[in-house]
């Protein structure tokens, strides 16, 4: 038999095996469910992978409650991962029964993606100026008020050395927020912010 001849069912089995190995190597993204109405009612959409356009999933671009089964997820106001960000992770048991729970001003969600998991101990360095210069502040745990704890209310660049974090513009984990995965952010625009204001910062919970 020609070694290049396709064996019935072999390609499918190989594809499945590759998928299993890929999940084992990179880790599962998790699972999240979006609901059209508050309190987990109305039409629902289950996701276990990134979705650039919720409209293509026959789901309205409005979401009023979310349940996270595992992992951590970012909802974006617009399609293609653009616009205001909303974090849904495993804090508060992963249950968000209304938009106020994720600091949203409206119920519009156009796209969703999984946050990249990192198993190293949580660690982030905040710098006063862009390009990792000026005063440096290092964090290893949640800080509800950066001004009170570190006399800091601005960070123009950030290095995430472990874990994944979310930066809030207001104290006590309120207001517009931005997800920071493990990498260097040379300028606040790199994490999607319009300015360098930071009020609080916390670690993202994946479980």
C-alpha positions as CSV (number, residue, x, y, z in Angstrom):
1,X,0.0,0.0,0.0
2,X,1.2,3.5,-0.8
3,X,2.2,5.1,2.5
4,X,0.6,8.3,1.3
5,X,-2.8,6.6,0.7
6,X,-5.5,8.0,3.0
7,X,-6.9,5.4,5.4
8,X,-10.6,5.9,6.1
9,X,-11.0,7.4,9.6
10,X,-7.3,7.8,10.2
11,X,-7.2,11.5,9.3
12,X,-10.1,12.2,11.7
13,X,-8.5,10.2,14.5
14,X,-5.2,12.0,14.0
15,X,-7.0,15.3,14.1
16,X,-8.7,14.4,17.3
17,X,-5.4,13.3,18.9
18,X,-3.8,16.5,17.8
19,X,-6.6,18.5,19.4
20,X,-6.3,16.6,22.7
21,X,-2.5,17.0,22.7
22,X,-2.8,20.7,22.0
23,X,-5.2,21.2,24.9
24,X,-2.9,19.2,27.2
25,X,0.1,21.4,26.2
26,X,-1.5,24.8,26.1
27,X,-4.2,24.3,28.7
28,X,-7.9,24.5,28.2
29,X,-9.4,28.0,27.7
30,X,-12.3,27.1,29.9
31,X,-16.0,27.7,29.4
32,X,-18.3,30.7,29.8
33,X,-22.1,31.2,29.2
34,X,-23.6,34.5,28.1
35,X,-27.2,35.3,28.7
36,X,-29.3,38.0,27.0
37,X,-31.2,39.0,30.1
38,X,-30.4,39.6,33.8
39,X,-30.3,36.7,36.3
40,X,-29.2,34.2,33.7
41,X,-32.5,34.3,31.7
42,X,-33.3,34.6,28.0
43,X,-31.2,33.4,25.1
44,X,-27.9,31.9,26.0
45,X,-24.6,31.3,24.3
46,X,-22.0,28.7,25.5
47,X,-18.4,29.4,24.5
48,X,-15.2,27.4,25.0
49,X,-13.1,29.4,22.5
50,X,-12.6,32.9,21.3
51,X,-15.4,34.5,19.3
52,X,-14.7,37.5,17.2
53,X,-18.4,38.2,16.3
54,X,-21.2,37.2,18.6
55,X,-23.6,38.1,15.8
56,X,-22.4,35.1,13.8
57,X,-23.4,32.8,16.7
58,X,-27.1,33.8,16.4
59,X,-26.8,35.7,19.7
60,X,-27.8,39.4,20.1
61,X,-25.0,41.9,20.8
62,X,-26.5,42.5,24.2
63,X,-25.5,40.6,27.3
64,X,-26.9,41.2,30.8
65,X,-25.6,38.2,32.8
66,X,-22.7,35.8,32.6
67,X,-21.7,32.5,34.2
68,X,-18.0,31.4,34.1
69,X,-17.6,27.6,34.5
70,X,-13.8,27.8,34.2
71,X,-11.0,30.0,33.1
72,X,-11.2,33.8,32.7
73,X,-12.7,35.8,29.8
74,X,-12.8,39.3,28.3
75,X,-15.9,40.7,26.8
76,X,-15.4,43.5,24.3
77,X,-18.0,46.2,23.5
78,X,-17.4,45.8,19.7
79,X,-16.6,43.0,17.3
80,X,-13.0,41.9,16.7
81,X,-11.9,42.5,20.3
82,X,-12.3,46.2,20.2
83,X,-13.7,48.8,22.5
84,X,-14.3,48.8,26.2
85,X,-13.2,45.6,28.0
86,X,-15.2,43.6,30.6
87,X,-13.5,40.9,32.7
88,X,-15.3,37.7,33.8
89,X,-13.2,35.4,35.9
90,X,-13.8,33.0,38.8
91,X,-14.0,35.6,41.5
92,X,-17.5,35.6,43.2
93,X,-17.9,32.0,42.0
94,X,-17.9,33.2,38.4
95,X,-21.5,34.4,38.6
96,X,-22.4,37.9,37.2
97,X,-26.2,38.3,37.3
98,X,-26.2,41.9,35.9
99,X,-24.0,44.3,34.0
100,X,-23.2,46.3,37.2
101,X,-21.2,43.2,38.4
102,X,-18.6,43.8,35.6
103,X,-18.7,47.7,35.7
104,X,-20.5,48.0,32.4
105,X,-22.3,51.2,31.4
106,X,-24.4,49.4,28.8
107,X,-25.2,45.8,27.9
108,X,-23.5,45.7,24.5
109,X,-21.0,42.9,23.9
110,X,-19.6,42.2,20.4
111,X,-16.8,39.7,20.9
112,X,-15.3,37.5,23.6
113,X,-11.9,35.9,24.1
114,X,-10.2,33.8,26.8
115,X,-7.4,35.2,29.0
116,X,-4.1,33.4,28.6
117,X,-3.3,31.5,31.7
118,X,0.1,31.6,33.4
119,X,1.0,29.3,36.3
120,X,3.9,31.3,37.7
121,X,3.4,33.3,40.9
122,X,1.6,36.6,40.3
123,X,4.0,39.5,40.0
124,X,3.7,42.9,38.2
125,X,5.9,46.0,38.1
126,X,4.4,49.5,37.6
127,X,6.5,52.3,36.2
128,X,5.8,56.0,36.5
129,X,6.8,56.8,32.9
130,X,6.7,55.0,29.6
131,X,9.5,52.7,28.6
132,X,9.8,51.3,32.1
133,X,11.5,54.4,33.6
134,X,10.8,56.5,36.6
135,X,9.5,55.3,40.0
136,X,8.9,51.5,40.1
137,X,6.3,49.8,42.2
138,X,6.1,46.0,42.5
139,X,2.8,44.1,43.2
140,X,2.3,40.5,44.2
141,X,-1.3,40.7,45.4
142,X,-4.6,42.6,45.0
143,X,-4.4,46.3,45.9
144,X,-7.8,48.0,46.3
145,X,-6.3,51.5,46.5
146,X,-2.9,52.2,45.0
147,X,-2.9,55.8,46.2
148,X,-3.4,54.7,49.8
149,X,-0.9,51.8,49.7
150,X,1.8,53.1,47.4
151,X,1.0,56.8,46.9
152,X,0.4,55.9,43.2
153,X,-2.4,56.9,40.9
154,X,-0.7,56.7,37.5
155,X,1.4,54.1,35.6
156,X,2.6,54.8,32.1
157,X,4.2,51.3,31.6
158,X,3.8,47.9,33.2
159,X,5.7,44.6,33.2
160,X,3.6,41.5,34.1
161,X,6.2,38.9,35.2
162,X,3.7,36.3,36.5
163,X,0.0,35.5,36.4
164,X,-2.5,37.8,34.7
165,X,-3.9,41.1,36.1
166,X,-6.6,43.6,35.7
167,X,-6.0,47.3,36.1
168,X,-9.0,49.5,37.2
169,X,-9.0,53.3,36.7
170,X,-10.8,53.8,40.0
171,X,-10.1,52.5,43.5
172,X,-11.9,49.4,44.9
173,X,-11.9,47.6,41.5
174,X,-14.4,50.0,39.9
175,X,-14.6,51.8,36.6
176,X,-13.0,51.1,33.2
177,X,-10.6,48.3,33.4
178,X,-8.0,46.5,31.3
179,X,-6.7,43.0,31.3
180,X,-2.9,42.5,31.4
181,X,-1.4,39.1,30.4
182,X,2.2,38.1,31.0
183,X,4.3,40.5,28.8
184,X,5.7,44.0,28.7
185,X,3.5,47.0,28.2
186,X,5.7,49.9,27.1
187,X,2.9,52.5,27.2
188,X,-0.7,52.6,28.6
189,X,-2.0,52.5,25.1
190,X,-0.5,49.0,24.8
191,X,-3.2,47.7,27.2
192,X,-5.9,49.8,25.5
193,X,-6.2,52.7,28.0
194,X,-6.6,56.4,27.0
195,X,-4.5,57.6,29.8
196,X,-2.2,56.4,32.6
197,X,-4.7,56.6,35.5
198,X,-4.7,53.6,37.8
199,X,-6.8,53.3,41.0
200,X,-6.6,49.6,41.8
201,X,-5.3,46.4,40.5
202,X,-6.0,42.7,41.2
203,X,-4.9,39.2,40.1
204,X,-7.2,37.4,37.7
205,X,-8.7,34.2,39.2
206,X,-8.8,31.2,36.8
207,X,-10.3,28.7,39.4
